[in-house]
Amino acid sequence: MPSHETEVPILQFRPRTRAGQGFPAQTIRQQVNILRAAYFRDLWRQLVAWYQAREAVAQLRSLDDAALKDIGLHRSGIEAAVSKVPAKPVPLQAQAFHDKPHLILQRAG
């Protein structure tokens, strides 16, 4: 018991490492590293997809109205046409964070 009201007892914590009694710190670090790598890989894929969409919009905007009409587009529908292109499906096993909200990149201005 503390002898003074402001004294707080110090609790000792030692992680359990024996089988069946918890996770060793090394295993937890490995899992964190795997999840972190998967998160950054997903972030990179989204960034690449955003950049490719931006390049596609720039290429379509560089076409004249006759060329756009030949492919069935109007100048006002370029962004909508590029945003409707389906991305490559990622298998569910490869998605480490399939329940997380996806990062949405938007152009400012």
C-alpha positions in Angstrom: 0.0 0.0 0.0 1.2 3.5 -0.7 2.2 5.4 2.4 1.3 8.7 0.8 -1.7 9.6 -1.3 0.3 10.8 -4.3 2.4 7.6 -4.4 1.5 5.2 -7.2 2.5 1.5 -7.2 4.7 0.6 -10.1 3.4 -2.5 -12.0 6.0 -4.8 -13.6 5.1 -6.0 -17.1 7.1 -8.8 -18.8 5.8 -10.1 -22.1 4.9 -13.8 -22.1 6.9 -15.7 -24.7 6.2 -19.4 -23.9 3.9 -21.3 -26.3 0.3 -20.6 -25.7 0.9 -17.7 -23.3 1.0 -14.8 -25.8 3.0 -13.4 -28.7 6.7 -12.7 -28.6 7.7 -9.2 -29.4 9.5 -10.4 -32.5 6.4 -12.0 -34.0 4.4 -8.8 -33.4 7.1 -6.7 -35.1 7.1 -9.0 -38.1 3.3 -8.8 -38.4 3.5 -5.0 -38.1 6.1 -4.9 -40.8 4.1 -7.1 -43.1 1.0 -4.9 -42.6 3.0 -1.7 -43.1 4.5 -3.1 -46.3 1.1 -4.1 -47.6 -0.3 -0.7 -46.8 2.4 1.1 -48.6 2.2 -1.3 -51.6 -1.6 -0.5 -51.8 -0.9 3.2 -51.4 1.7 3.0 -54.3 -0.8 1.2 -56.5 -3.4 3.8 -55.9 -0.9 6.6 -56.7 0.2 4.9 -59.9 -3.5 4.5 -60.9 -4.2 8.2 -60.2 -1.1 9.2 -62.2 -2.2 7.0 -65.2 -5.7 8.4 -65.1 -4.2 11.9 -65.1 -2.0 11.1 -68.1 -5.0 9.6 -70.0 -7.0 12.8 -69.4 -4.1 14.9 -70.6 -3.8 12.8 -73.8 -7.5 12.9 -74.5 -7.6 16.7 -74.0 -4.8 17.1 -76.5 -7.0 15.5 -79.2 -9.1 17.8 -81.4 -12.9 17.6 -81.4 -13.1 15.5 -84.6 -10.8 12.8 -83.1 -12.8 12.8 -79.9 -16.1 12.5 -81.9 -14.5 9.5 -83.8 -14.0 7.6 -80.5 -17.5 8.6 -79.2 -16.5 11.3 -76.7 -17.3 14.9 -76.2 -14.8 17.2 -74.5 -17.0 17.6 -71.5 -17.1 13.8 -70.9 -13.4 13.1 -70.8 -13.0 12.9 -67.0 -16.1 10.8 -66.7 -14.9 8.4 -69.4 -11.5 8.0 -67.7 -13.0 7.5 -64.2 -15.3 4.7 -65.5 -12.3 2.6 -66.6 -12.2 -0.4 -64.2 -9.0 -1.0 -62.4 -7.3 -4.4 -62.3 -9.0 -6.6 -59.7 -6.7 -7.5 -56.8 -7.2 -11.0 -55.3 -8.6 -10.9 -51.8 -5.7 -12.8 -50.4 -3.3 -10.1 -51.6 -5.3 -7.3 -49.9 -4.0 -6.9 -46.4 -6.5 -4.1 -45.6 -9.6 -5.0 -47.5 -11.8 -3.5 -44.8 -10.0 -0.1 -44.7 -11.2 3.0 -46.5 -9.3 3.6 -49.7 -7.3 6.7 -50.2 -8.9 9.1 -52.7 -6.7 11.5 -54.5 -8.3 14.5 -56.0 -7.0 17.4 -57.9 -7.1 20.8 -56.2 -8.5 23.7 -58.1 
